[in-house]
Amino acid sequence: MKERIPLEEGDYYLSEQGYKVFTEKYLLKRGYCCESGCRHCPYGYNAKTNTQN
């Protein structure tokens, strides 16, 4: 099981639909790419092509 990282201010915002959207800041703090196609992925993962840049 991966280490659970506590959420802090600036780690996410709520979308218009009410979903949590993680920021680049949080994703970098987490330290790895989950390959889910996150909107602000700092690791360059593209869910459409299943590749990282």
C-alpha positions as CSV (number, residue, x, y, z in Angstrom):
1,M,0.0,0.0,0.0
2,K,1.3,3.5,-0.9
3,E,1.9,6.1,1.8
4,R,-1.1,8.3,2.4
5,I,-0.3,12.0,2.0
6,P,-2.4,14.4,3.9
7,L,-4.2,17.1,1.8
8,E,-3.2,20.7,2.3
9,E,-4.6,24.0,1.0
10,G,-3.7,24.2,-2.7
11,D,-3.5,20.5,-3.3
12,Y,-6.9,20.3,-5.1
13,Y,-9.8,22.4,-6.2
14,L,-13.4,21.5,-6.9
15,S,-14.6,21.2,-10.5
16,E,-17.9,22.7,-11.7
17,Q,-19.3,19.2,-11.2
18,G,-18.1,19.0,-7.6
19,Y,-15.2,16.6,-8.1
20,K,-11.7,17.0,-6.5
21,V,-9.1,17.9,-9.1
22,F,-5.6,17.4,-7.9
23,T,-3.1,20.2,-8.7
24,E,0.4,19.7,-10.1
25,K,1.7,20.7,-6.6
26,Y,0.0,17.7,-5.0
27,L,0.9,15.3,-7.8
28,L,4.6,16.2,-7.4
29,K,4.4,15.8,-3.7
30,R,2.9,12.4,-4.2
31,G,6.0,11.5,-6.1
32,Y,4.8,9.1,-8.9
33,C,2.5,8.9,-11.9
34,C,-0.7,6.9,-11.4
35,E,-1.3,6.7,-15.2
36,S,-5.0,7.8,-14.8
37,G,-4.7,10.8,-17.1
38,C,-4.8,13.4,-14.4
39,R,-5.7,16.9,-15.7
40,H,-2.5,18.5,-14.2
41,C,-0.1,15.5,-14.5
42,P,3.5,16.8,-14.1
43,Y,4.9,13.5,-15.4
44,G,3.7,13.9,-19.0
45,Y,1.4,10.9,-19.1
46,N,-1.0,10.9,-22.0
47,A,-4.0,8.6,-21.3
48,K,-5.0,8.6,-25.0
49,T,-1.7,7.1,-26.2
50,N,-0.8,5.4,-22.9
51,T,2.7,7.0,-23.0
52,Q,4.8,9.4,-20.9
53,N,6.8,12.2,-22.4
